[in-house]
Each structure stands twice: as C-alpha cells, then as structure tokens.
Amino acid sequence: MSASIEITNVSKNYGTLTVLDDISLSIKPGEFVVFLGPSGCGKSTLLRMIAGLEDVTAGTISVGDQRVDTLPPGKRGVAMVFQSYALYPHMTVAQNMSFGLENIKVSKEEIQRRVHLAAETLEIAHLLDRKPQKLSGGQRQRVAIGRAIVKEPKAFLFDEPLSNLDAALRGRTRLELAQLHARLRSTMVFVTHDQVEAMTLADRIVVMHNRKIEQIGTPITIYRRPATRFVAGFVGSPAMNFIPVQNISQNGNGVAIDASGLGILNAELHLPTAFSPEGAALGIRAEDISVLPAGQSGIPLIVEVVERLGDRTLIYGRLSDGTKLTAEADGRAQVNAGDRLEIALDISAIHLFGADGVAHHAVGG
C-alpha cells in the first residue's frame, strides 16, 4: 500500500524564527523522494512535520486523500525510521518489531505474520531471537526498518538513517534500500545531506536551502541542469568550477563570453535581454574539461595539486590570471604538481549564472 503526499504552502516558525517558508511539494504514490541540503536548511523539520512530530505553523499536509496535519502521529498512516535506531535493548528483534503493533491491539497471529514477512524481506529472519547488543550496526538498521514495515504504512519516512554506519556499510545499505523500494513499491521520503545517497536512491531529489526549495528534479537533471548556482555547487564532487565573467556579447545564435583566464568562449546559449555580466560566473564541471595531448594548444593550466582516485585523477590548478580550476583526467594520467597543461572545455556543457544565482544552460548541455 502506498499513497501520495501533498504539501501545500507549509511554513514553520519558532517564535520569530522562520525555519521553513511557504513550501509546496507533490510526491506521487510509490515514489522515492530525497530531501537533500546542508545542515540547517529545514529538511529534517519538513520530514518531522509530515510525521506529526512537529506542528505546522501554516499550510496543509495530506497523505493520500486525507489531510493529516491536524492528526496525531499514530493516525497519519506513516512510519518513521530515525538516525538513531532507538531499539529497546532488553527486547529481542522480534519483540522490537512487534511492540508497536501490540500497543494498538493487533492480534497475535497478525503480528506474527507481519514480523516474519518483514524479517524475510530484510533477510533478518535468523536474528529474530537476538537482542540488539548482539547485532551489528547494519543489522540494527534493518531491524529499525522492519519495525516500520510491520506497520504497513502508506509512506516510509527516513531521517538520515545511514549516517551512523561506516562507509562500506553505507554503500551496502543503500543498495538494500533501493532493492527494498523495488520490492515494496511504497512511497518513501528520505532526508540526507549526502549527495551520493540522494543521487543513487532517488526518483526525484528536492534540494533545499535557506528555508526554501531550490530545485526539484531527477538526479541527472539536478546534476546536469542545476537551476541555481547553489545547486550547482552543492551537488557534485568535486564542486562545479565557477569562473568570473568580465563581459558577454551577442554572437550570431549565441553569445561570446569573456571569462577570467579562459579567454573568449563562443557558446550557443540563450540569455534574457536584461541579463547583466556584472556578478555573473561561468560554471563547468571537472569532467567536462579535458587535458589535451602533448603538442596540442588550448587553455594553459598550471598544476598545483594532483588527487589520484584510482579510476580518475583530479587536477587542481590555476589559469594564467591565477583563477583556480579543477579538471579531471584518466586514472592513469601522468600528471604532477608544477606541470603546465593545455586544456579544452566542452562548450555544450557550460552554464552561466547571473548575479541572482539563476542558471542558464548551453543548448544541448
């Protein structure tokens, strides 16, 4: 069972402090949506408002065809998985998973059916008689998810559930969550500040910043066509390069961009007539900058730091005027600090950000 979630003009204030400002969002039944953003952007508060753990100052929240923002948490038909597993140490896995159902007087036979079904789904049936102290961190996280599954909710809410796991276990648990969603086809809302979790799990990402939604889109849209400079800088590792723009002029079907250290770049890019180069920046990702073979001329780059990551090499350098730039090369690239390279930009992959932060993308990029 899954349901839509409709958030309409929702705001949250603590006295005079505004934490969320006029948020509207529609989540489809069975969709996996990730709230992504830095600490303090309001993403966990929004999740807790859906769950009923925080009051709504203004606006409405509906799950399915029922308005829920006036209902207590237990009546909303959602189940939350917290950052801390919050398991009862004196209870077995089976008892932890069944405790909530016992409180609402579900029959013993039904509880047993749901617990065993959830345990089989999560591959923890062999752990039902163990207590939490006998479990690994990943196993405890599965129990916490199982406790949510047995409630048979209309939607699952995850509040940074992987942050307590080590890097290797986070990777495995991400895969398990994706597989779980594929099996259950339930509506899932997941909060994280980790862009890798967002990019690998989400059907759609909701990027949040400064009390508002910056952009909503598929992972590839968020990455390749960011709506604002904040999104472009927050999503992607390394962060997108931003090069100050000196001047912009019309050039046939596109524009000629004079950017620090890059010279004049001609791009097919449509700008509003009121666009001003003052405070503007050209954006390009490291993988869209290529190192030219020896003997070919391009844009000179002096290498300062080389970061070898196995499958790829990140090159941190400076342009002729001192502007910093990060480029990417093959993992086997023979590059060292102090080298002078010639680079080229994929013009179809550039972005132009106005002083207001709004993005304009190259045609075809």
C-alpha positions in Angstrom: 0.0 0.0 0.0 1.4 3.4 -0.9 -0.1 6.9 -1.0 0.7 10.3 -2.4 1.9 13.1 -0.1 0.8 16.7 -0.8 2.5 19.6 1.0 0.8 22.9 0.3 2.1 26.3 1.3 3.7 24.9 4.5 5.7 27.2 6.8 7.3 26.6 10.2 8.1 29.2 12.7 9.7 29.0 16.2 8.6 32.4 17.6 10.1 35.0 15.3 12.5 32.5 13.6 11.3 31.1 10.3 12.6 27.6 9.6 10.5 26.8 6.5 8.9 29.4 4.3 5.9 28.5 2.1 6.9 25.0 0.9 4.8 23.2 -1.7 5.5 19.7 -3.0 3.7 16.8 -4.5 5.0 13.3 -4.0 3.5 10.5 -6.1 2.4 7.1 -4.8 5.3 4.7 -4.8 7.9 7.4 -5.4 11.3 7.6 -3.7 11.9 11.2 -2.9 15.1 12.5 -1.2 15.2 15.8 0.7 18.9 17.0 0.1 20.6 20.0 1.6 23.1 21.3 4.1 22.6 21.3 7.9 20.0 23.8 9.0 18.2 24.0 5.6 14.9 22.6 7.1 14.8 19.2 5.5 14.5 17.2 8.8 12.0 19.6 10.1 9.8 19.1 7.0 10.0 15.4 7.4 9.1 15.6 11.1 6.1 17.8 10.1 4.9 15.0 7.7 5.3 12.5 10.6 3.5 14.7 13.1 6.5 15.2 15.3 6.5 19.0 14.6 3.4 21.3 14.3 2.6 23.1 11.1 2.6 26.9 11.5 0.8 27.5 8.2 -0.3 25.4 5.2 -1.6 21.8 4.9 -0.2 18.3 4.6 -2.2 15.4 3.1 -1.3 11.7 2.8 -3.5 10.0 0.1 -6.8 11.7 0.2 -6.7 12.6 3.9 -5.5 15.8 5.4 -3.1 14.8 8.3 -1.5 17.9 9.7 -4.2 18.1 12.3 -3.9 14.4 13.3 -1.7 12.8 15.9 1.4 10.9 14.6 -0.2 7.5 15.1 -3.2 8.3 12.9 -1.3 9.6 9.9 -0.5 6.2 8.3 3.2 6.9 8.0 6.2 5.1 9.7 9.5 6.8 10.5 13.0 5.4 10.6 15.3 7.6 12.7 19.0 8.3 12.6 19.4 6.6 15.9 18.0 3.1 15.8 16.0 3.6 19.1 15.8 -0.2 19.7 14.8 -1.5 23.2 17.9 -3.2 24.5 16.0 -5.7 26.7 13.8 -6.9 23.9 14.6 -9.4 21.1 14.5 -8.4 17.4 11.0 -9.9 17.1 9.8 -8.1 20.2 11.2 -4.8 19.0 9.4 -5.2 15.7 6.1 -6.2 17.2 6.0 -3.8 20.1 4.1 -1.0 18.2 1.5 -3.4 16.9 0.9 -4.8 20.4 0.2 -1.3 21.6 -2.6 -0.9 19.1 -4.1 -4.3 19.9 -3.3 -6.1 16.6 -3.9 -9.9 17.0 -1.0 -12.2 17.9 -1.5 -14.1 14.7 -1.4 -11.0 12.5 1.6 -9.7 14.4 3.5 -12.9 13.8 2.6 -12.9 10.1 3.8 -9.3 9.7 7.0 -9.8 11.7 8.1 -12.9 9.8 7.2 -11.3 6.4 9.2 -8.2 7.2 12.1 -10.3 8.6 12.2 -12.4 5.4 12.1 -9.3 3.2 15.0 -7.8 5.1 16.9 -11.1 5.4 17.0 -11.0 9.2 14.7 -14.0 10.0 17.6 -15.8 11.6 18.1 -12.8 14.0 14.6 -12.7 15.5 15.6 -14.2 18.8 18.7 -12.0 19.3 18.9 -8.8 21.3 20.3 -5.5 19.9 23.6 -5.7 21.6 24.3 -8.9 19.6 23.7 -7.2 16.3 26.0 -5.2 14.0 25.1 -1.6 13.1 23.7 -2.7 9.7 21.6 -5.4 11.3 20.2 -2.9 13.9 19.3 -0.6 11.0 17.4 -3.4 9.3 15.5 -4.1 12.5 14.5 -0.4 12.7 13.3 -0.6 9.1 11.5 -3.8 9.9 9.7 -2.1 12.8 8.4 0.4 10.2 7.5 -2.2 7.6 5.3 -4.2 10.0 3.0 -1.1 10.4 2.2 -1.5 6.7 2.2 2.3 6.4 1.1 4.4 3.4 4.6 6.0 3.4 8.0 5.5 4.9 10.0 8.5 6.3 13.7 8.1 6.7 15.7 10.7 8.7 19.4 10.3 7.8 19.2 6.6 8.6 22.7 5.7 7.2 24.7 8.4 9.0 25.8 6.1 11.9 27.2 3.4 9.5 30.8 3.2 8.2 31.4 3.9 4.6 31.4 0.3 3.3 28.2 -0.5 5.2 26.6 2.7 4.0 27.2 1.5 0.4 25.7 -1.9 1.1 22.7 -0.5 3.0 22.0 2.0 0.1 21.7 -0.9 -2.2 19.4 -2.8 0.2 17.2 0.2 0.5 16.9 0.5 -3.3 16.1 -3.2 -3.5 13.5 -2.8 -0.7 11.8 0.0 -2.5 11.7 -2.0 -5.7 10.0 -4.9 -3.9 7.6 -2.9 -1.8 6.9 0.0 -4.3 6.0 2.0 -1.2 6.2 5.8 -1.0 9.5 6.7 0.6 10.8 10.1 1.7 14.4 10.1 2.7 16.4 13.0 4.3 20.2 13.3 3.8 23.0 15.8 3.4 24.9 13.2 1.4 24.6 13.8 -2.3 25.8 10.2 -3.1 22.8 8.8 -1.2 20.5 11.2 -3.0 21.8 10.5 -6.4 21.8 6.7 -6.0 18.4 6.3 -4.3 16.0 9.0 -5.5 13.4 9.0 -8.2 13.4 12.7 -7.6 15.6 15.0 -5.4 14.3 18.0 -3.6 17.3 20.3 -3.0 16.6 22.6 0.0 18.5 25.7 1.0 17.8 28.7 3.3 14.3 27.6 4.3 13.1 27.1 0.7 13.2 24.5 -2.1 15.9 25.4 -4.6 15.1 22.7 -7.2 13.1 19.5 -7.7 14.1 17.0 -10.4 15.6 13.7 -11.3 19.2 13.0 -10.1 20.5 13.5 -13.7 18.6 16.8 -14.1 19.8 18.1 -10.8 23.4 17.3 -11.8 23.4 18.3 -15.5 21.0 21.2 -15.4 21.1 22.8 -12.0 18.6 25.6 -11.5 20.8 27.8 -9.4 24.4 28.3 -8.5 23.8 26.9 -5.1 22.5 23.6 -6.5 25.5 23.5 -9.0 28.0 24.0 -6.2 26.3 21.6 -3.7 25.7 18.6 -5.9 28.8 17.0 -7.5 32.2 16.1 -6.3 34.3 18.0 -6.9 32.1 21.0 -6.9 31.4 22.8 -10.2 34.1 25.3 -11.2 32.9 28.9 -11.1 34.9 31.4 -13.2 34.1 35.2 -13.0 32.8 36.7 -16.2 34.1 40.1 -17.5 31.9 40.6 -20.4 29.2 39.0 -22.6 28.2 39.9 -26.1 25.8 38.5 -28.7 27.4 36.3 -31.3 25.1 35.1 -34.0 22.8 32.4 -32.4 24.7 32.5 -29.2 27.0 34.6 -27.0 30.7 35.3 -26.7 31.7 35.1 -23.0 34.9 36.7 -21.7 35.8 34.7 -18.6 38.8 35.1 -16.3 41.8 33.1 -17.6 39.7 31.3 -20.3 39.7 34.0 -22.9 36.7 34.4 -25.2 34.3 31.4 -25.4 31.6 31.2 -28.0 28.6 29.3 -26.8 25.1 28.6 -28.1 23.3 29.9 -25.0 20.1 32.0 -24.9 20.0 34.7 -22.3 17.2 37.1 -21.3 17.7 40.6 -22.7 18.1 42.1 -19.2 21.0 39.7 -18.3 24.0 41.6 -17.0 27.6 40.3 -16.9 28.1 42.1 -13.6 28.5 39.5 -10.9 28.0 36.6 -13.4 30.0 33.4 -13.4 30.6 30.7 -15.9 30.2 27.2 -14.5 31.7 23.9 -15.8 32.2 20.5 -14.1 35.7 19.0 -13.9 34.7 16.0 -16.1 33.8 18.5 -18.9 37.3 19.8 -19.0 39.8 17.6 -21.0 43.6 17.6 -20.9 44.9 17.9 -24.5 47.7 15.6 -25.8 51.2 16.9 -25.8 51.8 19.3 -28.7 48.2 20.5 -28.9 47.5 24.0 -27.8 44.5 25.1 -25.7 44.0 27.0 -22.5 47.1 26.9 -20.3 46.7 25.4 -16.8 49.5 25.2 -14.1 49.0 22.1 -11.9 49.2 22.7 -8.2 47.8 19.5 -6.6 47.0 16.1 -8.1 44.5 13.8 -6.5 44.6 10.2 -7.7 41.4 8.3 -7.1 42.1 5.1 -9.0 39.5 5.4 -11.8 40.1 9.1 -12.3 42.6 11.8 -11.5 41.6 15.2 -10.3 43.8 18.1 -11.2 43.7 21.3 -9.2 45.4 24.1 -11.0 45.4 27.8 -11.8 44.8 29.6 -15.1 47.1 32.3 -16.5 45.5 35.0 -14.4 45.5 33.0 -11.2 41.9 31.8 -11.3 41.5 28.3 -9.7 40.2 25.5 -11.8 39.7 21.8 -11.3 39.9 19.4 -14.2 39.6 15.6 -14.5 41.8 13.1 -16.3 42.0 9.3 -16.7 43.2 7.4 -13.6 46.4 6.5 -15.4 47.2 10.1 -16.4 50.9 11.0 -15.8 50.4 14.5 -14.2 52.4 16.1 -11.5 52.3 19.3 -9.5 54.1 22.0 -11.3 53.3 20.7 -14.8 52.0 23.1 -17.5 49.0 21.5 -19.3 46.8 22.6 -22.2 43.1 22.0 -21.6 39.9 22.4 -23.5 36.3 22.9 -22.4 33.2 21.1 -23.6 31.3 24.2 -24.6 28.0 22.3 -24.7 28.4 21.6 -21.0 28.8 25.2 -19.7 26.4 27.1 -17.5 26.1 30.8 -16.9 24.9 32.1 -13.6 23.7 35.6 -13.1 24.3 37.7 -10.0 20.9 36.4 -8.8 22.3 32.8 -8.9 19.8 31.7 -11.6 21.3 29.3 -14.1 21.2 29.5 -17.9 22.4 26.4 -19.8 24.2 25.8 -23.1 21.9 24.4 -25.8 22.3 20.6 -25.8 24.1 20.5 -22.5 
